[in-house]
Amino acid sequence: FLALTVCLTLFGAVTVTKAAEVTGKNFTDIKGHWAKADIEKMAKKGVINGISDTEFAPDRVISRVEFLALVVRAMGEETATYANAYADVKGDEWYANTVQTGKNFGLIDSAMTPDNEFKPTEPINREEMTSLIIRAYEAKAKEKAPAIIFIDEIDAIALHRSFQSLRG
């Protein structure tokens, strides 16, 4: 969910969501969650739907196509009609047009589609999220995205030890 928050922050200056404000979403499972305010804001803008009108499931694993759908909605663009972009997306799935839109905007790179398969229901990883966010930002802003650097906890510990050893 942090990656989507970064995505919306980057889009903030360039995106105007075309979706009307959505009402009727009252996610009872986000009370006390660190991202509650962002979840409510994105639900109100129609970027996220949750898994029902009362449940969002903020800590569940998100699939590649679910994250792509969030990014496409955050971009505020109309979805394209599916045109057999990938072998494993037949065209009658809820997400087929979203996948086509992602492809049309250049969001989906060849590293995500080996053998012409998108693998929509597989869990998305951080690298794929980052790639989608950067490509979406660049498509909307018509400029290169700012650098995004991730330092894992283990890398931070190693970096700290390196600095300590240099200090003596």
Stockholm file with secondary structure:
# STOCKHOLM 1.0

chainA/1-168         FLALTVCLTLFGAVTVTKAAEVTGKNFTDIKGHWAKADIEKMAKKGVINGISDTEFAPDRVISRVEFLALVVRAMGEETATYANAYADVKGDEWYANTVQTGKNFGLIDSAMTPDNEFKPTEPINREEMTSLIIRAYEAKAKEKAPAIIFIDEIDAIALHRSFQSLRG
#=GR chainA/1-168 SS CHHHHHHHHHHTTTCCCCSCCCCCCCCGGGTTCTTHHHHHHHHHTTSCCCSSSSCCCTTSCCBHHHHHHHHHHHHTCCCCCCCCCSTTCCSCSTTHHHHHHHHHTTCSCGGGCGGGCCCTTSBCCHHHHHHHHHHHHHHHHSSCCCCCCCCCHHHHHHHHHHHHHHHC
#=GC SS_cons         CHHHHHHHHHHTTTCCCCSCCCCCCCCGGGTTCTTHHHHHHHHHTTSCCCSSSSCCCTTSCCBHHHHHHHHHHHHTCCCCCCCCCSTTCCSCSTTHHHHHHHHHTTCSCGGGCGGGCCCTTSBCCHHHHHHHHHHHHHHHHSSCCCCCCCCCHHHHHHHHHHHHHHHC
//
